Amino acid sequence: MRGLRMPGARRIHFKHERDTVQKDIAAAIVEAEVRARVYVGRGKSEAVRRAALGTLVGDLASLNPHRLILDTRGEAADRADRGVIASAKVRSARFPYEHLRSFEEPGLWLPDAVAWCWGAGGEWRKRIDPVIDAVRDVVPR
């Protein structure tokens, strides 16, 4: 992923990339045989995020991950995420997690690109579809 950054860029933010660069990134993700799940919900964004994050943590329990890395969104939002994770981890396996800034962890660029392609639909969804293992509907409470 680092090799796909534009010269001088600290990170890849998919929606801000040129169309040709987006196509190269999507192709590289597919070629790397990345596996992804898409969590889809409707409603207020924070409620959907909480539902998706709780479902994700439950799903990760069966995969025995080494760690979970989330893109930081500021102290208050990160604190809310930690609460969701703590509640979900009570019912699932234990694994470490942390919030990092996107330029600190290139692995965060992958879900950004996959989610953008999935959400854009059409040609973009077809491009990224080979890496999608599952699409999970989440229902906010």
Beta strands, then each sheet from edge to edge (+ up, - down):
strand 1: 36-40
strand 2: 68-71
strand 3: 97-100
strand 4: 132-137
sheet 1: 1+ 4+
sheet 2: 2+ 3+
end
